[in-house]
């Protein structure tokens, strides 16, 4: 599966947040879907969006939940220096 998350350029995140989000999201998706190869990309774009290619509708729904949980728990995994 290929998962792409775009974050609106108009709402910049702290330094290192894009990389940290990509890493944490990859980890959680691999845990939820251990049977396959998954490529996760997080980047800035014109708006916020989630694209899931190569998965079923149920997979996209679960990945949406994982993204929401990951975002809401950022205090647990995103450490700023």
PLY file of the C-alpha trace (Angstrom):
ply
format ascii 1.0
element vertex 81
property float x
property float y
property float z
element edge 80
property int vertex1
property int vertex2
end_header
0.00 0.00 0.00
1.10 3.55 -0.66
-0.06 6.12 1.87
0.44 9.83 1.28
-0.43 12.49 3.84
-0.25 16.12 2.83
-0.19 18.98 5.32
-1.28 22.47 4.31
1.65 24.85 3.83
-0.41 27.50 5.57
-0.14 25.61 8.87
3.58 24.87 9.25
4.64 22.34 11.86
7.64 22.56 14.21
11.05 21.58 12.85
11.33 17.82 12.45
7.60 17.19 12.75
7.08 15.96 9.19
9.83 13.35 9.57
8.63 12.32 13.03
5.03 12.00 11.82
6.14 9.90 8.86
8.14 7.58 11.11
5.41 7.17 13.74
2.68 6.68 11.15
4.79 4.08 9.31
5.34 2.22 12.57
1.63 2.19 13.46
0.52 1.17 9.96
3.05 -1.68 9.89
1.68 -2.85 13.25
-1.93 -2.70 11.99
-1.15 -4.26 8.59
1.81 -6.62 9.18
1.17 -8.68 6.07
2.46 -6.25 3.45
4.88 -3.61 2.27
3.77 -0.08 2.99
5.23 3.19 1.80
4.26 6.23 3.86
5.03 9.75 2.68
4.20 12.93 4.60
4.80 16.29 2.92
3.62 19.86 2.65
1.11 20.71 -0.08
-1.74 23.10 -0.82
-4.08 21.43 1.67
-4.54 18.60 4.14
-5.25 15.27 2.49
-4.87 11.51 2.88
-4.43 9.21 -0.11
-4.30 5.43 0.14
-3.39 3.54 -3.01
-3.51 -0.23 -3.26
-5.84 -0.84 -0.36
-9.52 -1.64 0.15
-12.06 0.93 1.34
-11.88 -0.63 4.82
-8.09 -0.18 4.77
-8.43 3.54 4.07
-10.96 3.85 6.87
-8.57 2.11 9.30
-5.61 4.23 8.12
-7.72 7.37 8.66
-8.32 6.22 12.24
-4.61 5.49 12.72
-3.68 8.93 11.37
-6.18 10.59 13.72
-4.86 8.61 16.72
-1.26 9.41 15.74
-1.99 13.12 15.39
-3.87 13.27 18.71
-1.06 11.49 20.57
1.74 13.71 19.23
2.65 14.73 22.78
3.67 11.11 23.39
5.95 10.59 20.38
7.05 14.04 19.14
9.89 15.39 21.23
11.22 18.86 20.54
14.69 19.89 21.56
0 1
1 2
2 3
3 4
4 5
5 6
6 7
7 8
8 9
9 10
10 11
11 12
12 13
13 14
14 15
15 16
16 17
17 18
18 19
19 20
20 21
21 22
22 23
23 24
24 25
25 26
26 27
27 28
28 29
29 30
30 31
31 32
32 33
33 34
34 35
35 36
36 37
37 38
38 39
39 40
40 41
41 42
42 43
43 44
44 45
45 46
46 47
47 48
48 49
49 50
50 51
51 52
52 53
53 54
54 55
55 56
56 57
57 58
58 59
59 60
60 61
61 62
62 63
63 64
64 65
65 66
66 67
67 68
68 69
69 70
70 71
71 72
72 73
73 74
74 75
75 76
76 77
77 78
78 79
79 80
